[in-house]
Amino acid sequence: MLSALLTVFLVGLGIIVVAGIVLAILGFVVSVALGLAVFLMFKVAPILLVAYIVLRLIARRRRPEGLTGADRRWLERGD
């Protein structure tokens, strides 16, 4: 009778230890994922957004790239 109770106690204790380890690993993974998401959202994304807007404004002010008159004449000459 005592050995059966001791076996049940040890099995329950083992399950509690394993569940604690699994939950600790799961908590670590979730916290790392949330930390990375917060870093990307509040540190990297604003810099990328500002850079994108600046590049769009610069591209709008530049003249359209194309062939100059001298380039067209050189190409049409065929040399």
Secondary structure, 3 states (H helix, E strand, C coil): CHHHHHHHHHHHHHHHHHHHHHHHHHHHHHHHHHHHHHHHHHHHHHHHHHHHHHHHHHHHHCCCCCCCHHHHHHHHHCC
